[in-house]
Amino acid sequence: MVARSFFDFLDVPLGGRTRILLALLAIPIALSFLFPLWKIHMVAPQYPRGLWLDIYSYRLEAGHGGNDLREINILNHYIGMHAITENELRDLDWLPFGLGAVILLTLRVAALGNVRSLVDLGMIAAYISAFAFSRFVWMLWSFGHDLHPDAPVKVQPFTPAIIGTKKIANFTTSSLPQMGSACLFLTIGGIWVLLIWSLVVGRRRARAAMARGESTIEAERV
């Protein structure tokens, strides 16, 4: 009976405050297009100013007027790594469309949704973020392990720094999330806070409805 009342609750329309909060949560993920998601920074004695690369959801931006990308690719060539090009990063081409879909679904749920659609939104948002991060990790791993055997400089296969700092040869490489990732975390984390809160409230209302001998939807109509 509690389970039946709880599943009835999933079809209850979202409350006004939840709708407003959901609509507001679409703003940070839209702003994420304006900021880099990740920054990779490399420092070595021959590059005292460092080399850096900002990764946006839809493009790369290299330091020092774009010259840092050319320098990084020269270094990659010496150790047999693939050059960092748009073609090599094509696995991330879907990301802007995925984030755009989350924005549209968030606004749709805010306008028309019920608790069940909020559950779907939370799962879709979590899947897209987890898949994007796992593809990023796989991309870094493949760059460091798929080394050309005839490279001028021989190094052992390695995984570049994903989060934090790592020393490879005479380079100290840092890889850290940036403002764009913080915006994504704010939206996706906020969706899950609202989802968990709605499910907790739904469980309580299901128990209360069972005690009164009515369905949760009937309780909502009273």
GIWOLIN-V616516 format. One record per helix or strand of 3 or more residues. SS is the DSSP state (h for helix, s for strand). FROM is the first residue (numbers start at 1). LEN is the number of residues. If there is no record, write none. Layout:
# GIWOLIN-V616516
ss | from | len
SS | FROM | LEN
SS | FROM | LEN
This chain:
# GIWOLIN-V616516
ss | from | len
h | 2 | 8
h | 16 | 19
s | 38 | 7
s | 47 | 9
s | 60 | 3
h | 67 | 13
h | 90 | 3
h | 95 | 18
h | 115 | 31
s | 164 | 5
s | 171 | 7
h | 179 | 34
h | 216 | 6
